[in-house]
Amino acid sequence: MYKTRNVIVLSILLFIAGCGGSPSSSEHQKNTHTPSILLPENRAHEFSLNAETTKVYLDVAYGNHERQTLDLFIPNHTETIPLIIYLHGGAFTHGGKDEFYDQASANTVVNYLMNNKIAFALVNYRLLPLAPDIDDEGILKPMGDITYALQFLRYFSDRLNVNTNKIGLVGSSAGAGSALWINTVGDQADPENSNLIKRESTLVSVVALSNTQSTYDFVKWETEVFPQGQWTLELDHRTQNIYGGVENLSSLYSEQRLLDYRSKVDMLAKLSSQDGAIYIYNTALESNFSDPLHHPYHSQVLYNQALAAGISTDAYIEDLGINTLGTAINPFLFVANFLTSQ
């Protein structure tokens, strides 16, 4: 009995020594979990698509919140295929992926993508509250959801038959600003995260931005986007909501939390030659300063600074006469052609 106990103790000591003093690594592995994806019934028939050649999965959960869902259109193919992800607009306070289906071109877009063997996803994300409520996380919450949805789709790329080197984003308004942010912020993969999905890369090949904002640093709206005083920074609900609460305007220039937040969401400052290609699409009127969110000056300053940063950039900014392609190209078509030509 005594010898047996000694052998057991010695075995334990040898095991610990053999671990190289890294029990934290073992603990880290123990805490990881294998993510799952639940694909519901194929609803291709609801979109007049052939269920034998196309799979349509609606409201697939990528998180636990009711807004953390996405729709998937997957054409059958024997090889991996590109993926386009659509991000809806709505100033981060309203809107949803279903709005895409109300567009006149929706059926044309879906059929074009399916016929050209390009997978398509539409993403919902958590929204910020309407006035007078303020979300203490600010826009990093919805943009974080979008980032996670991208990683989710990349994690399950084998099951979805997606080529992870050919992923593009198409966004409208807030969705466009989010796509630009993801494209400029750098790879947000966290290799040590216990959530395997968060270990996935967030890099994309191309983004198409419809009526985008150029930055979510509102100070730059005043100094760079509208430098002639056409827009003035105010302490309104939008400003407070964007940054997770702002006591007064002066704190945007002095409070470290807000300085850091402004830096995190300043896409103009993060433009780099390492970013994916950019297509800017804007049909707003230059004379309409009552709508600063979609004003073509955002597209113009982004276009100029993206080119200066060495990014492959094309633009159709109708009212400012900027048209690098000779004609207006549908953002979905631009991304589809870009991905299939790689």
N, C-alpha and C positions, 0 to 999 in steps of 0.2 A: 504493500500500500504506500509506504514511504517512497520507494523507488518510483512508483507510478506517478506520484504527485510531483516529484522532482523532474521527471521527464516532461510532464505537462507544463510546468513552470518554465523549463528550459526552452520548450517549443514556442511558448508565448514570447519569451525574450528574443529568440532568434527571429521570429516573425516581425517583431517591432523593429529590430535592427535592420532586417532586410527591406523594410519600407523606406529606408534612407531618411528617416526623420521627417516624413511628410504625411502625417495623419490627416492634415487639412485637405490634401488632394483626394484621399479616399472619402472623406466626409463630403467633399464637393460633388464627387461622382454619385454618392448615395442620394444627395438631395436633388439631382436632376430627375426630370420626368420626361417620358416620351409623349410629345404632343399628338393629338389626333384631329382628324377632320371628318365631319359628318356630312356626306353628300346626300341630299334628299332625292326624291324621284325626278327623273328627267322631264322637264316641262317644255321641250322644244316645240311641241305642237301649238303652244299658246302664242308662239311667234312665227307661225307658219313655216317652221323649219323641220327638216327631215330628222326624226329621232334616231334613224339608223346612222346618220352621218354627223350629227351634232348633239352634244350634251348641253343642256341648260339647267343650271342649279341656282335656285333663287334663295336669298336670305341665308346664306351659309355663314355660320357664326365663326368669327375669328377671335372673339373675346367673350367676356361674360355679360357685358352691358347690352341692352336691347338695341342700341345704335351701332354696335360693333358687328355689323353684318356686311356681306358682299354678295353680288350676283356673278355667276360664271357662265361664259359661253365657250365651249371647248369643241372645236371641230376634230373629227377623227383623223388621225394621221399616224403613220408608222415611225416618223422621226420627230424629234423635239421641235417645237414651233415657237415663234415669237409671242410675246404677251403685251397687250396694251391695257393699262389701268386708267379708268376714268374717275376723276375727282370732281364732285359737284360743287357749285358755289352756294352763296347765301349768307355772306358776311360772317360766317362761323356761328350764326345764331338761328338759322333756319335752312330749309332746303333738304334734299335727299337724292339718293341715286335714282329713284323712280322718275324724277323730272326728266331724265334723259329720254325716257320712252315717249314723252309728250312732244319731243322735238320732231319737226317735219322730216328731218333727215335720218331719224333713228333707224327705221327699217333698212334704209339704203346702207347706212354704216354697218349695221350688224351683218347684213348679207354680204357686203364687200369683204369684211374681215373673215367671215366663215368660208367664203369661196376662195380666199387667198391663204387659208390655213394659218390664221392668226387668232390666238386665244384672246378673250376680252373679259375684263373684270370691272365691275362698278362698285365703288366703296362708299358705305355710310360711315360716319364717325360721330363721336359725341359733340354736342353743340354747347356753345356758351349761352348763358341765360339772357333773356330780354330785360330791359330796364324795368325797375331800378336795381335788380339783382346783379351782383358782380361775382364772377368765378375767380377764386384765388389762385388758380393755376394759369389762367390766361390762355392765349392761343397755342402754347406749347402742348396743351392737352389734346385738342383735335388734331394738330399736326403730328403729335406722338401716336395717335390712333392710326393715322394714315401710314406712318412709317412702319408700325407694327403689322398692318395689313400687307404691306409690301414684303416684309420679312416672312410673314405667314405663307404667302403665295410662293415665295422662293423656297421655303422649307419643304413644301409639298410639291415642288416642281416635277419630281419624278412621277408622282401619281397623276399629275395634271398634264404630263408630257410637254412641259415648258422648257425652252432654252433660256437659262438664267443669264446668258450673255446678250440676250436680245429682249430687253424689257424697256418699254417706254411709258411715259405718263402723259395724259391729256387732262388739262384742268380748265375750269371756267371760274373766273373771279377769285373767290377765296380758295377754290380748288387749284386754280392756276398759281396763286401765290404759294400754296403748300407744295405744289410740284416744283416750283422754282427753289423753294427752301431746301427740299430734299436733295435737289440737284447740286446745290452750292455748299451745303453744310459739311460735306465729306461723309465718309463711310461711318455709319453709326453702329456697326456690328460690335457686339460685346463678347469676345471669345471666351470669357470666363463665366458668363451668366449661366445660372442653373436652368433657366428657361432656354431650351435649345433653339427656339425660334429667334430669340434676341441675338443669337450668335451669327445670324445670317447677314450678308452684306445688304446695304441699302443703296448701292450705286446703280444708276440706270444709264442707258445709252443715249436717250433723247427725251426731251420734254417739249410739249406744245402747249402754249399758254394763251388762252382766250380772255381778253380784257383783264389782264393781270395787274396786280400791284407789284411795284418794283422792289419794295422793301417794307418791312413792318416796323422800322425805326421811324416813328412819326416826325421826329425832329428833322430827318432828311427830307420828308415830304415838304417841309417848309423851306429848307435851304437848298435842295437840289432838284426836286421834282417840280415845285412851283416857286421858283426863286424870285419871281416878280410880284409876289404877294397875292397871288390868285387864291391861295388857301392859307389859313392861319390855324396853328395848333391851338386847340381848346381842351379844357378839362371836362369832356363830355363822357357819356356812358361808354361810347366806343373806346375811347382812350383808356378808361379805367378797366374795361373788360379785357382788352388786348393784353395788358401787362399784369393782370391779376390784382388790380387795386393800385390807385395813385392818389395820394392825399392832396397834392397841389402840383401845379406845372413845374415849379422850381425843383421838385424832387426828381424829375426826369433828368435833370442835369447834375444832381448832387448825391442822390441816394444810391449806394453801391448796388443794391439789389436791382434797381431799375436800370442802372448803367449796364450791368451784366446782361439783363434781359434784352435791352435794346441791341446789344452786340450780338446776342444769340439769334435774333430774328432779323438781322440786317443782311439781306441777301446781296445787296449791291457791294457791300464790303467783302463778301465771301467769294465773289466771282473768281474763277481760276481756270487756267488752260486745261486742268484735269477734269473739269465738269463735262457732263454729257452735252450733246448738241442741243441748241435752243431754237424753237420756232415761235415767234411772237405774232399774234393775230389780234388786231384791234380795229373795230368799226365805229368807235365812239366819236362824237363831235368835239373838235378842239374848243368850240365856243361854250360848251356845257360844263362850266366850273361848279355847277350845283351837284355834280356826281364825281367827286374826287377819287372815288375808289376805282373807277374804270377809265379815267381820263387818259387820252393817248399820250400825255406827257410821261406817264409811268412807262409805257412801252418804248417811248423814244429814249429816255435816259437809260433804260435797261439795254436797249439795242446798242447804243453807243458804248456803254461800259463793258458789255459782253464782248464786243468786237475788240476793244482795247485790251481785254484780258486774254485774248487769243482763243476764244471759244468759237466753234463753228456755229454761226448765228444767221438765221434768215428771218425776215419780217415782212408782214403786210400790215402797215399802219395807214389805213385808208385816208383819213383826213389830213395827215401830214405828208402824204405823197411818198411814203417809204414802201417800196415794193421790190424786194430782191429777187423774186421768182418770176416776175413778169405778169403774174396773175394772182388772184386770191386762191389759196389752197386750203381746203378743209383741214383743220388740225388733225383729225383722225387719219385722213389720207396721207398727210405729210409724214406722220409717225409710221404708218404702215409701210410706205415706200422706203423710208429710211431703214427700218428694221429688216425688210426683205432684201435690201440692196447691200447689206453688210457682208 
